[in-house]
Amino acid sequence: MGDTGVAVGAAVDGMEGYRGELTRYCYRMLGSYAEAEDAVQETLVRAWRGIGRFEGRSALRSWLYRIATNVCMDALASGRRRALPMDLTGPADGGTPPGPPQSAALWVEPCPGGEPEAAAATGESVRLAFVAALQHLPPRQRAALLLRDVLGFSARDVADLHGSTVASANSALQRARATLADRRREEEPAVQPPDNVRGVLAARYAAAFSRYDMEELSMLLHVDATLCLPPYAKWMRGVPEIRAWLTGPAIGCRGSRLIPTAANGSPAFGQYRPRRGPDGAGYEPWALQVLEFSGDRITGITAFRDTERLFPVFGLPDHLHEDAPTSAAEAPR
């Protein structure tokens, strides 16, 4: 076998090993974990079909990222942008019910897991708020920022991936950084606590939510904490509004049980509400709650209501029995 054949054989053997990091890249590009999985599958299919043209002159990783970037660009060609509720409307009164649900395709989705060490190494690159902020960038700028600032590709690598000049790649990166910097200036900077502090705060939150202890929850929340409810456009800011929601329209959440998981590198919980009616034994899936933190307070709760689709992705059961363990178990770190 010649050198080219050896390179092709090694590429075939190595492609599957990049599935995880390619999925995280495509997720940040697209804002949807399901679409990211589809994009990576398409990337690997295109790579298999084009393996005969891979001569080993470029690194396998760079070659796969070039294909993945093109797949994502194709998916983003329609101009549709995913968002979180606070990107679309102003804060609402916590005492009023939400309007009708919006299309699932409108919202940034959570990503299962997320290694805290990787999140620390790349700043905030897996946080929900960061992924939502990325969606404000044009696709080429989005790719340039992720490839350079998160994944560590060189300017030359990015230019080659985009089929452009180094100057063009650098210009896209500078514009992307400026846009994100402007968005950050509009928000209070988040000071990420150590993993053990997040774990303690999350465990306290889960226990307080299960007891429906409004006093304890108020102590854990930052004064300007937010609560949003995809697929509803409604979101609230501030402890009084969140309390008004929980004790008003969301009073049916009293008695819920929370099962710990992880999303976007942060503690998260599968929320199960008590079943109502004559067959009311046990608990039914209600929301995937993802927490965000700054300092020693919880600054954000995003409660994704699409449990039928999300709970299997996160390995959460489709119901809980009456004797299921409580949420006092320690949250993931």
Secondary structure, DSSP 8 states (H G I E B T S, - for coil): --HHHHHHHHHHHHGGGGHHHHHHHHHHHHS-HHHHHHHHHHHHHHHHHTGGG--SSS-HHHHHHHHHHHHHHHHTTT----B-GGGTS----TTS-------GGGB----B---HHHHHHTTTTTSHHHHHHHTTS-HHHHHHHIIIIIT---HHHHHHHHTS-HHHHHHHHHHHHHHHHHHHHTS-------HHHHHHHHHHHHHHHHHT-HHHHHHHEEEEEEEE-TTS--EEESHHHHHHHHHTTTGGGTT-EEEEEEETTEEEEEEEEE--STT--SEEEEEEEEEEEETTEEEEEEEE--HHHHHHHTT--S-B-TT---TTS----
